[in-house]
Amino acid sequence: MPFVLGRCSGRVTVAGLLVIAVAVAWWWISYADVVRYAYLTPPEAAACLIGRSDLCELARALCRGSHPAAVAGYWWGTFWIGVGLASAGLSVGTATGV
């Protein structure tokens, strides 16, 4: 049974890392122009990767003019779903010794 859990944990970890990569790419597509035009500093924009704030909402409003609505609609929860998946996969892998 540990072998099966170990294989699954590896896949869950990889899936989590892929979701994190997609979230970062989606965030960058949504906020690159905002940073480029100095509406937000890079640290302020980085906060939008992991959470929601009024400043992030303002940046999204500014960004909508140059991006399609689907791209501008970055959701910070995507990042945390990836972190959760990767953490769960690593935890199961560590617990089973695989």
Residue, then its C-alpha position, 0 to 999 in steps of 0.5 A: m500500500p505505501f508504494v501506491l500512495g507514494r506513486c500517487s503522492g508524486r503525481v499530486t505533487v507534480a500536479g500542484l507544482l504545475v498549478i502553481a506554474v500556471a498561476v504564476a504565468w496567469w498572474w504575470i500575464s494579468y499584471a505585467d503591464v501594471v508593473r511595466y507602467a509603474y501603476l504598482t511596484p513589483p512587491e505590490a504586484a507580487a502580493c496580488l499573486i497570493g491574495r486579494s486587496d483593494l490595490c489589486e482590484l484597482a490594478r485589475a481595473l487598470c489592466r482590463g483596458s489592454h487585456p481580454a476579460a478572461v486573462a485579466g480575471y486572475w484569481w489568487g486562489t489558483f496559487w493556493i490550490g497548487v500549494g495545497l496539492a503540492s503540500a499534500g503530495l509531499s506530506v503523503g510521500t514523507a509519511t509513507g517514506v517514499 
